[in-house]
Amino acid sequence: MTLSLRSQSRCFNGSMNYYTHDSSACNAPMNFALYLPPQAQTQSVPVLYYLSGLTCSEENFSIKAGAQRFAAELGIMLVIPDTSPRRTGIVGEDDSIDLGSGAGFYVDATQDPWKAHYQMYTYITRELPQLIWTHFPGRADKQGIFGHSMGGHGALVCGLTNPDKYLSLSAFAPIAAPIGTELGDKAFSAYLGENRSAWKAYDATELVRRYQFRDTILIDQGTADEYYEKQLLLPEKFVSACKESGQSVNFRLHRGYDHGYFMISTFIEDHLRHHARILCQ
């Protein structure tokens, strides 16, 4: 898998890099950002994947969250993939902010026209990690995953269904119970078809009733989040399912915080240290 380095910047004695490569899973070029901490100059380091939300690219988190300071201190590699393939030629892929470009929902699409390119679950859980292990000093036995909003949904789904791959898991304001919400129903019907039973494979609240994650799942949610207020995220449904199944979860509700990167940057240190407690042992 050939990588093309688009840009590189020194950051906290490490390196913030942006890459493009041809994805076999998505049958299209894919972009990702990668922060190499200074420790990676002399040794292999744990890898933490961050999945972004709707409309985002690989740049939003890497520019706005302030995670590199803590990743450098803790010795953690950050990998931030784009949220979808782009410019695939699918008619209408750029027409909506919640379907198509920037809105892959981290599922493997089974429906035309999306299935030819929108294989984001396979890309995140299989192809991208293999690329990282091949080209960078990342430890295959020390991986974690987290994300925000649509990416929080993706992180929970990927983490719960791959407990052998990810040792740590957290989310900011995740779409935690997408089935039955406007966002979830629109995306799932387009990508997965009208058989709602197939949707359960990508609904974290359904999954946590069947899969046990090995450690505590950390979730942060702001009370002034417009999507939370509109009942599009439903983290309490996920927390309730965790209690029913015996899954350990640390759900923190923060008064006055909204859905944006000011919330993420406020609590990013907590999330990096949550992952480091597990990955850096």
Disulfide bonds with the S-S distance in Angstrom:
none
